[in-house]
C-alpha cells in the first residue's frame, strides 16, 4: 500500500492529501546524488528531499490520527485494542463495541489468530480494522535477528490475511519498541507503523477508575490504546463502558484506523 502511494507521489488518502513536491536539485546531479536518488526511490518515506507534508509523519510510527488521515474530522478519535484475540475478553469487547456502535482496530497476535480463527472472522465481519502485532509478541523485537524480525512481522501478516480474508494495513510493535529495521520490514509488507497517544496502562490492571480517568483525557485526533488479551481484562471492559459514552457526549467520534 505504502509503496503504491509513494510511487504515485500522492498523499495517503484519495481526495485528502496534496501531492508531494521535491525540493530543488542541481540540473546535472553527480554520481553520488544519482545513487541517493535511487535509494530514495526505494525508501521514499525516509528521503529528506521530500517537503513537509502528510507523509512526513510516517518517518516515525504514527501517534495521531491526523498524521495518518489529514482529512479526518477534528473530533475523530481511534480506539485500538491489542494482544488478542482472546476466547473470553474479545467476545465481550466486541459486544461492548456493538452496543455503542464503535468501530475499532484490533492488533492481533499471530499464534492466537491461528488458535481462534472464528473470532478473527467475527472482528472483520463486525466492520473493525485488523493490525499486525507480530506472531509471538516479543517485547525485545528490535534486538532479534533480521530473520526473526521478518518472521515475526511477515508471519503474522500472512496468518491474519489468510484467516481474516483481508491483509492488515497497519503494524504495531509490541510495547511500542521500534527500530529502523522493524519499520522497513513492516513497510515492505505494505503496512503503516502505528503507536498511540493515550495509554491508560490497562495491561498493568491499575483499576477501573485509573483506566477511566486516563482515557477521559482523550482529545480529537488521539489514538487510544487498550487491550483484550494478555491477562484479565475485566477492568478494561468496565472502564470502556463509562469512557465510550462519556467521550461521545463530548462530541468525539470513534473511527477505525
KELUM-138899 format. One record per residue (C-alpha): x, y, z. Coordinates in nm, 4 decimals, always signed. Each point is the difference from the previous one (the first is absolute). Example, Ala and Ser with C-alpha at 12.3 -4.5 7.8 and 13.67 -1.06 7.14 Angstrom:
REM KELUM-138899
+1.2300	-0.4500	+0.7800;
+0.1370	+0.3440	-0.0660;
This chain:
REM KELUM-138899
+0.0000	+0.0000	+0.0000;
+0.2693	+0.2465	+0.1045;
+0.2120	-0.0856	-0.2990;
-0.2835	+0.0641	-0.2379;
-0.0753	+0.3315	+0.1679;
+0.3583	+0.1102	-0.0017;
+0.0483	-0.1056	-0.3610;
-0.2996	+0.2035	-0.1034;
+0.1394	+0.3021	+0.1816;
-0.3309	+0.0624	+0.1712;
-0.1227	+0.0390	+0.3577;
-0.1335	-0.2811	+0.2141;
-0.3661	+0.0545	-0.0661;
-0.1721	+0.0266	-0.3313;
-0.1510	+0.3435	-0.0162;
+0.1596	+0.1117	+0.3263;
+0.3702	+0.0713	-0.0261;
+0.1871	+0.2376	-0.2318;
+0.2618	-0.1365	-0.2344;
+0.3558	-0.0174	+0.1263;
+0.2500	+0.2372	-0.1536;
+0.3731	-0.0417	-0.0337;
+0.2460	+0.2594	+0.1226;
+0.2184	+0.1558	-0.2660;
+0.3047	-0.1957	-0.1127;
+0.2878	+0.0788	-0.2377;
-0.0843	-0.0434	-0.3651;
+0.2920	-0.2401	-0.0487;
+0.0209	-0.2262	+0.3058;
+0.3274	-0.1628	+0.0943;
+0.0430	-0.3774	+0.0190;
-0.0416	+0.0232	+0.3786;
-0.3270	+0.1904	-0.0406;
-0.1195	-0.2534	-0.2542;
+0.0676	-0.2840	+0.2441;
-0.1875	+0.1921	+0.2694;
-0.2958	+0.0515	-0.2334;
-0.0122	-0.3728	-0.0754;
+0.0075	-0.0837	+0.3709;
-0.2705	+0.2584	+0.0688;
-0.2231	-0.1546	-0.2646;
+0.0247	-0.3306	+0.1848;
-0.0658	+0.1606	+0.3408;
-0.2042	+0.3146	-0.0755;
-0.1187	+0.0573	+0.3566;
+0.3598	+0.0353	+0.1187;
+0.1066	+0.2370	-0.2774;
+0.0909	+0.3436	+0.1438;
-0.0689	+0.1476	-0.3444;
-0.3751	-0.0160	+0.0539;
-0.1583	+0.3202	+0.1206;
-0.2002	-0.0015	+0.3212;
-0.3447	-0.1470	-0.0626;
-0.2342	-0.2830	+0.1003;
+0.2642	-0.2682	-0.0496;
+0.2559	+0.1779	+0.2167;
-0.1489	-0.1511	+0.3170;
+0.0535	-0.3499	-0.1369;
+0.3753	+0.0312	+0.0503;
-0.0910	-0.1155	+0.3487;
-0.2915	-0.2062	+0.1320;
-0.3278	+0.1903	-0.0177;
-0.1220	+0.1302	+0.3367;
-0.2838	+0.2238	-0.1113;
-0.2971	-0.0770	-0.2212;
+0.0481	+0.3188	-0.2009;
+0.3564	-0.0971	-0.0895;
-0.1471	-0.3112	-0.1574;
-0.3181	+0.1540	-0.1370;
+0.0376	+0.3766	-0.0471;
-0.3571	+0.0326	-0.1269;
-0.1527	-0.1660	+0.3079;
-0.2438	+0.2158	+0.1999;
+0.1581	+0.1966	+0.2848;
-0.2131	-0.1893	+0.2532;
+0.0989	-0.3493	-0.1225;
+0.1799	-0.2413	+0.2334;
+0.1138	-0.3578	-0.0580;
-0.0283	-0.2834	+0.2521;
+0.2617	-0.2720	-0.0450;
-0.0209	-0.3297	+0.1889;
+0.3105	-0.2153	+0.0357;
+0.1157	-0.3544	+0.0788;
-0.2998	-0.2016	-0.1125;
-0.1905	-0.1832	-0.1031;
-0.0885	-0.1504	+0.3375;
-0.2765	-0.2601	+0.0438;
-0.1618	+0.1864	+0.2911;
+0.0819	+0.3690	-0.0253;
-0.0196	+0.0537	-0.3768;
-0.3676	-0.1058	-0.0245;
-0.0807	+0.2294	+0.2938;
+0.1863	+0.2845	-0.1689;
-0.1829	-0.0596	-0.3265;
-0.3362	-0.0014	+0.1774;
+0.0843	+0.3293	+0.1722;
+0.1125	+0.1672	-0.3224;
-0.3148	-0.1181	-0.1768;
-0.2162	+0.1409	+0.2797;
+0.1484	+0.3475	-0.0443;
+0.0499	-0.0356	-0.3771;
+0.3725	+0.0667	+0.0267;
+0.2438	-0.1202	-0.2691;
+0.3454	-0.0920	+0.1264;
+0.3332	-0.1379	-0.1135;
+0.1111	-0.3361	+0.1423;
+0.3751	-0.0665	+0.0176;
+0.0178	-0.3779	-0.0335;
+0.2668	-0.2485	+0.1090;
+0.0714	-0.2655	-0.2618;
+0.0008	-0.3098	+0.2213;
-0.3362	+0.1001	+0.1449;
-0.1411	+0.0698	-0.3446;
+0.0826	-0.3593	-0.0930;
-0.1667	-0.1306	+0.3157;
-0.3154	+0.2141	-0.0225;
-0.0784	+0.0536	-0.3683;
-0.3751	+0.0386	+0.0579;
+0.0599	+0.2963	+0.2281;
+0.2164	+0.1649	-0.2645;
-0.2776	-0.0531	-0.2531;
-0.2471	+0.1546	+0.2448;
+0.2222	+0.3069	+0.0460;
+0.0128	+0.0606	-0.3742;
-0.3688	-0.0788	-0.0535;
-0.0884	+0.2639	+0.2605;
+0.1817	+0.2635	-0.2064;
+0.3092	+0.0418	+0.2159;
+0.3521	+0.0520	-0.1315;
+0.2793	-0.2539	+0.0560;
+0.3627	+0.0761	+0.0807;
+0.3118	-0.2195	+0.0022;
+0.1416	-0.0348	+0.3546;
+0.2650	-0.2680	-0.0786;
-0.0214	-0.3775	+0.0302;
+0.1019	-0.0432	+0.3659;
+0.0044	+0.3558	+0.1470;
+0.3754	+0.0227	+0.0793;
+0.0651	+0.3147	+0.2038;
+0.3647	-0.0138	-0.1126;
-0.0887	+0.0095	-0.3700;
+0.2631	+0.2648	-0.0905;
+0.2731	-0.2265	+0.1385;
-0.0952	-0.3117	-0.1941;
+0.1835	-0.1118	-0.3123;
-0.1118	+0.1261	-0.3386;
-0.1496	-0.3375	-0.0870;
-0.1936	-0.0102	+0.3278;
-0.1343	+0.3513	-0.0551;
-0.1133	-0.0962	-0.3495;
-0.1724	-0.3124	+0.1333;
-0.1710	+0.1823	+0.2855;
-0.1372	+0.2745	-0.2245;
-0.0478	-0.1864	-0.3271;
-0.1267	-0.3170	+0.1668;
-0.2724	+0.1856	+0.1881;
-0.0894	+0.1997	-0.3106;
-0.0545	-0.3194	-0.1997;
-0.1938	-0.1804	+0.2734;
-0.2332	+0.2944	+0.0490;
-0.0527	+0.0404	-0.3737;
-0.0715	-0.3715	-0.0462;
-0.2405	-0.0173	+0.2941;
-0.1738	+0.3363	-0.0317;
-0.0169	+0.0100	-0.3773;
+0.1507	+0.3493	+0.0087;
+0.3650	+0.0944	+0.0368;
+0.0874	+0.2236	+0.2960;
+0.0845	+0.3543	-0.1066;
+0.1610	+0.0918	+0.3316;
+0.2762	-0.1297	+0.2251;
+0.0543	+0.0666	+0.3701;
+0.3196	-0.1149	+0.1685;
-0.0471	-0.1687	+0.3406;
+0.0528	+0.2482	+0.2811;
+0.0551	+0.2786	-0.2519;
+0.3583	-0.1203	-0.0563;
+0.1201	+0.1213	-0.3401;
+0.3069	-0.0033	-0.2202;
+0.0700	+0.1001	-0.3584;
+0.0128	-0.3672	-0.0980;
-0.3424	-0.0663	+0.1525;
-0.1538	+0.2932	-0.1835;
+0.1658	-0.0998	-0.3282;
-0.1281	-0.3569	+0.0371;
-0.3554	+0.1151	+0.0712;
+0.0157	+0.2408	-0.2941;
+0.1209	-0.2801	-0.2269;
-0.3216	-0.1847	+0.0883;
-0.2097	+0.3032	-0.0921;
-0.0767	+0.0989	+0.3598;
+0.0054	+0.3349	+0.1795;
+0.1631	+0.0050	+0.3451;
-0.2280	+0.1316	+0.2747;
+0.0475	+0.0842	+0.3656;
-0.2418	+0.1831	+0.2290;
-0.0602	+0.3315	+0.1744;
-0.2046	-0.1121	+0.3031;
+0.1221	-0.3001	+0.2015;
-0.2057	-0.0806	+0.3127;
+0.2446	-0.2833	+0.0828;
-0.2960	-0.2323	+0.0356;
+0.2345	-0.2951	-0.0595;
+0.1371	+0.0611	+0.3525;
-0.3523	-0.0161	+0.1495;
+0.0185	+0.3292	+0.1916;
-0.3730	-0.0116	+0.0704;
-0.3123	+0.1098	-0.1843;
+0.0120	+0.3556	+0.1340;
+0.3616	+0.0570	-0.1039;
-0.0638	-0.1348	-0.3505;
-0.3131	+0.2126	-0.0320;
+0.1708	+0.3210	+0.1164;
+0.2900	-0.0414	-0.2405;
-0.2201	-0.0747	-0.3000;
-0.2297	+0.2940	+0.0700;
+0.2971	+0.2279	-0.0766;
-0.0382	-0.0867	-0.3689;
-0.0288	+0.2838	-0.2507;
-0.0869	+0.0129	-0.3675;
+0.2594	-0.1776	-0.2131;
+0.1242	-0.2275	+0.2775;
+0.0690	-0.3699	-0.0509;
-0.1060	-0.1854	+0.3164;
+0.1572	-0.3238	+0.1214;
-0.1848	-0.2802	+0.1806;
+0.0343	-0.3784	+0.0262;
-0.2235	-0.3033	-0.0407;
+0.2788	-0.2534	+0.0568;
+0.2998	-0.0656	+0.2194;
-0.1900	-0.0645	+0.3220;
-0.3158	+0.0944	+0.1874;
-0.1621	+0.2879	-0.1904;
-0.3105	+0.0473	+0.2151;
+0.1255	+0.3438	+0.1147;
+0.0396	+0.1097	-0.3628;
-0.3498	-0.1132	-0.0927;
-0.1476	+0.1760	+0.3045;
+0.1926	+0.3202	-0.0715;
-0.1013	+0.0119	-0.3658;
-0.3641	-0.0311	+0.0987;
+0.0409	+0.3401	+0.1666;
+0.2602	+0.1528	-0.2329;
-0.1665	-0.0590	-0.3369;
-0.3328	+0.1755	+0.0710;
+0.1790	+0.2767	+0.1935;
+0.2263	+0.0801	-0.2956;
-0.2941	-0.0205	-0.2388;
-0.1905	+0.2525	+0.2120;
+0.2988	+0.2333	-0.0341;
-0.0488	-0.0127	-0.3760;
+0.2866	-0.2372	-0.0821;
-0.0590	-0.2558	-0.2735;
+0.1669	-0.3416	-0.0040;
+0.1480	-0.1188	-0.3302;
+0.2078	-0.2998	-0.1027;
+0.3505	+0.0703	-0.1291;
